[in-house]
Amino acid sequence: MTTKKPEANTATTRRHANWPNSARSLLDGLNDCAAQGRLNETLEGLSARELARLLDDWEFVARRDQWPPFLAATGAPWRTWLILGGRGAGKTRAGAEWVKALALGRAQFSLAPLGRIALVGETAADVREVMVEGVSGLLAVHGRRDRPRWETTRKRVVWDSGAVAQAFSAEDPESLRGPQFHAAWCDELAKWRYARETWDMLQFGLRLGDWPRQLVTTTPRPLPLLKELIAHPLSVVTRALTRENAANLAPSFLESVVAQYAGTRLGRQELDGEILDERKDALWTRDMLERARVHEAPPLKRIVVAVDPPASSGKRADNCGIVAAGIEDSGALYVLADATLSAARPAQWARAAIALYHKLSADALVAEVNQGGEMVRAVLNEADPSVPVTMTRATRGKYLRAAPAAQLYEQGRVKHVGAFPALEDEMCDFAADGLSSGRSPDRLDALVWAITALALTPKAPEPRMRRV
């Protein structure tokens, strides 16, 4: 069967050409009323029931960035639709409404109901708690009459029509080997632990129907995979800004968070959905870290957990960097975990570090004592006196300490087991003047201490016999 290509609508409208005519007309009419100062008068003519139904109907309340695009820039049907948006911008609602429309066969979304849909999230818990059972998830966007069933044991959403949406975790790419789908909804792809592997496995499964397609809803990070998807000729991108969803957000959130971070690097990424590359003068690059990524570590001859304690434990205190790494016989290093804590009291970060030590069967804890001196050793010993603690003191600046570790990355001697987004963001933003935010690079500090302890600390000279 050949693919039916949507016909272009040459009429000039203010919304997508595939928007329902009734919805487009009403929305444009309401916009005209608002422009003329007559919106309240118009809405007062609706009953409470009519107004509630209007506000519940996705055709009427969806923003332009939340509505499916018509065609790709090439004029062909798109294969990947990316909604790149900030926190609370309505990405999940858009994804859930899209899947609902595909399963029910709504004319503006699909030529017929689609029977097999994949739901892929960062973890199995995220799929269930956000994409399915969340306040804007699949179950919430349905009315009582057409609401599907969530089968917990089988990890799938089932409609009375027979349509099925199966849940998958990006932590297990191999679980996508075998199933096949008409469509897929991928949530928060930029946070996936094994993004490339999961995406590749999904592409092999999108092979049903005339027009297999996928929606990606994510707050973006400058990942190579995401950049490739944006540049693909059969991809379309819409951008959702947090402030555009102000009607559904707490006023205090807009007043505090948006006001505080608007225009900053973090705000542009987390609120405006922008992709920001690493600093040109940073010691690490995104490509360098992507090349260092592996699935698992080989047997390691030594593992350490490094701790960079904060000077205080208040709300504005620095994070407590906690990073684990190991080294194999060949000298290759493997970053195993980032368990960094924020606003943690000494007893809390000590317990977290000790727990990671036991979880990885590590050989030692390495702790910087510049900020706490013997207090650091005392806190760790109180948490578990059996754990060997190596105290280290910084005698050079952060940049000078980090440069030898960065050189090991350039030589290909350091690998990351999975992804550590927060740590890697610090690495790619760290230059001679520190982080662009001015904050302390606590995760990076802990990483450098771990690498230094494993590979950059001079070995004590062996005793030699001297002839007399």
Secondary structure, DSSP 8 states (H G I E B T S, - for coil): ----------S--SS-TTS-HHHHHHHHHHHHHHHTT-HHHHHHTS-HHHHHHHHH-HHHH--GGGS--SS-TTSS--SEEEEEE-TTSSHHHHHHHHHHHHHHT-TTT-SS--SEEEEEESSHHHIIIIIISSTTSTTTTS-TTT--EEETTTTEEE-TTS-EEEEEETT-GGGGSS--BSEEEEE-GGG-TTHHHHHHHHHHHB-SSS--EEEEEE-----HHHHHHHHSTTEEEEEE-GGGGGGGS-HHHIIIIIHHHTTSHHHHHHTT-------TT-S--HHHHHHTEES-----SEEEEEEE--S--STTS--BEEEEEEE-TTS-EEEEEE--BSS--HHHHHHHHHHHHHHTT-SEEEEE-TTTTHHHHHHHHHH-TTS-EEEE---S-HHHHHHHHHHHHHTT-EEEES--HHHHHHHTTEETTEETT----HHHHHHHHHHIIIIIS-----------
